[in-house]
Amino acid sequence: MVALAGAASVGWWFTPTEDLEAWREGSPEHLWAAALRQEGRWREEGTRRRIENVYVPLSAISIDLQLAVLVSEDIDFFGHGPIDLDAVWEALQEGRKPGARLRGASTISQQLAKTLFLSGERTLWRKVKEIHLAWWLERKLGKRRILELYLNVVEFGPGLFGAEAATQHYYGVSSDGVGPEKASGLVAAIPSPGRDNPSTASKRWEVRRATILRRMAHAGWLRGRLESLRAGRS
């Protein structure tokens, strides 16, 4: 029985639970936005809002905005697999301190898997499915496409999904024209987009924005990696 269960688990792991061929290129809007409209729930408030989303390729999103997302959400995105074991270990160590809250350690691949395919429930099984999907996303789509999809579906404010809709809404510019100040302001909204964003300019948003700007200034190596990626050298 144990051997049978083990074989079934191995078989499940090496079988994708979603058809990822449809996600290799182009806009994902027709697949994910419809689900959001049907669900009609928002993290901070119980009202339905009009969803704004404009898909753009990664080449049309400024390097500054890409860099801001990575230093804030997953700085070693290109260096680890679907999970970041070092970040998980650090989060566990921090969580052991008196009065500390366990911080998140999800990679961008995990966050994308959750956004596209999973519910927001907090269970061990949902986390296992998230890691499984993240593993397949990296195998089937690769890092560049995952980053592109993430930047097109992440929420930057109530009803604002993706970099292009957010930059147009908050700053009146396209996502390829965003510099460090605006980029850090956008990404500072990701943890709690309904409460803390460029429109509310809350204290938490200001602190996050300053932190992201500081990290960007010290991540020249990562900027170089993104510039190489854009030039087709990596």
N, C-alpha and C positions, 0 to 999 in steps of 0.2 A: 504493500500500500504506500509506504514512504517512497519507494523507488518510483512508483507510478506518479505520485504527486510531484516528485522532483522532475521527472521527465516532462510532465505537463507544464510546470513552471518554466523550464528551459524552452520548451516549444512556444509558450506564450511570449517570452522575452524576445525571441528571434523572429517573431511575426508582428509586423506593424498593425496596430488596431485602427489606423486611419489610412485612407488612400492619399498619399502625399504627392502623387504625380501632379495633381491639380494645383499644387502650391509651388511648383518649380519656377514659374515666371508670371509676370503680370499682376494685376490688381486682385486682392483677395476680398474686395468689398462685397461681392455678391454672395459670399459664403458666410462672412462673420457679422456684417452689419444687420442682416435680417434677423439673426438670432438675438442680437442686442435689442432690436425694436420689439421683438416678440416678448422678450423677458421683461423689458420696461422697468428694471430696477436699477437704482443708483446707490453707490456705497454710502454716501453721506445724507442723502435725502430721498424721500419716497415719491418724487414727482417725475413724470415723463417729460423729457426734453427732446427737441429736434436734434438728431445726430448729424454732425458735420464731419465729413471725411473726404479728403482728396488724395488719391494715390499718386505717389511720385517715386521714380526709381532712386536708388541710393546715390547715383551720380548727381541728382538734383537736390540733395540734402547737404548743407554745408559741412565741411570737415569739423568746424567748431561745434556744431550741434551733435554730430556723431561722437566727437571726443567727450563732450559734456555728459552724454548718456553713458558712455563706457566708464568714465572715472567715477560716476555716481552709482551706477547699477552693477557693473561687472568689469573691473579694470583689467583683469587677466583673461578676458573673453577669448582672445586668440591663443592663449597658452594652455588652457585646460579643456577637458572634454565636456560632456553635457552637465556634469556636476563639478563643483569646485571644492575638493576635499579640504584644502587649506582654509577656505572661508567657512566651511561647516565647523571645522575644529575651533577656529577663532571665535565663532559665534557661541559654541558650547562653553568655551572657557569664560567668555564674558558673561554668559548667562548664569554661571556659578557664583558670581560676585553678589554680595548681599544687596537686595533691592533692585537688582538688574533685571531687565526684561530681555528675553531671548530675541535677538535681532534676526532678520531674515538673511539667508545665505543663498538664495536661489540665483542661478545663472540666468542670463538673458534667454538662453535656449529653454530653460524651465519656465520662465515667465511667459514666453511665447506659446509654449505648449498649453499652459493653463488658460491663457487668454483665448486661444483659438478653439480648444477642444473640451475643456473641463469646467466644472462648476466651481464656485468659491467655497465649497465646504472644506472644513479643516479636519481631515481624517488622515490616518496613516495610509489607507488604500488610495486615496486621491493623490497623495504625495508619490506613492510608488508608480501610479499611472503617469504622473507628471514626468518623473525621471525616465520612465520607459519611452514616452513620446519624445522627450528631449533627445534621447539617444538616437532615435530614428530620424528626427529632424536633422541632426548633424550628419548622419550617414547619407540621407537622401538629398538634402538641400545645401548643406555646407554653411560655413560661418557668414559669408557675405550675404547670402540670401536671407538667412535668419535675421541678421542685423537690419536688412532692408524691410522685411516684414514687421519686425518689432517696431521700427520707427514709423510705420504706417498704421499701426493698430493701437499703440500705447495711448492711454488717456492723459491729456494735458489739462483738462478742465471739464466741467459739466457738459457733456455732449460733444466735446472736442477730441476726436480720435485721429491720431497721426500728426506728424510734424507739419505738413503743409496747411492743414486746417487750423492748427494752433498758431502758427506764425502769422497767417493771414488775419486771424481773429484778434490776436493780442497786439500785433505790431504793424499790420498792414503791409507786410512784405512776404515774398516767397521764401521757402525754407532754404534755398540756396544763397540767400542774402543775409543770413543771420550770423553775427559775430559773437565773440565770447560773452559779452554782457547779456544779450538777449537769449543766447543759447543756454546759459546757466540759469536764467530766469525761467525758461520753459521747463528744463529738467528738474528744477526745484519743486515743480508742481506734481511730479509723478507719484510720490508717496501718498499724498492726500489731495487729489486734483480738485475736489469740490470745495475744500476749505482754504487751501494754501496755493495760490496761483498768482500770476502777474496782475490780475484784476483785484484780488483781495489784498495783495501785498502784506500779508500777515507777518508777524514777527518770526514764526517758524520758517516761512518762505524766505525771508531775508537772510536768516542764518544759513539755511541750506544753500541758497544762491552764492553766498560768500564762500562757503566751504567748497562748492563745486568749482568756482573760479580759481581758488587757490590750488586745488588739485590739478586743474587744467594747466596752470602755469608750470607745474612740475612734471608734466607728462609729455615732454617733447618726444620721447621714444615712441609713445603710442600715436602721437600725431604723425610721426614719420611712417608708422605702419599703415595708418589710414590713407595717407597720401600715396604710398606705394600701391595699396589696394586699388585706389582710384585710377592710378596710372597703368594698372594691369601687371604690376611687377610682383604681386604676391597674392 
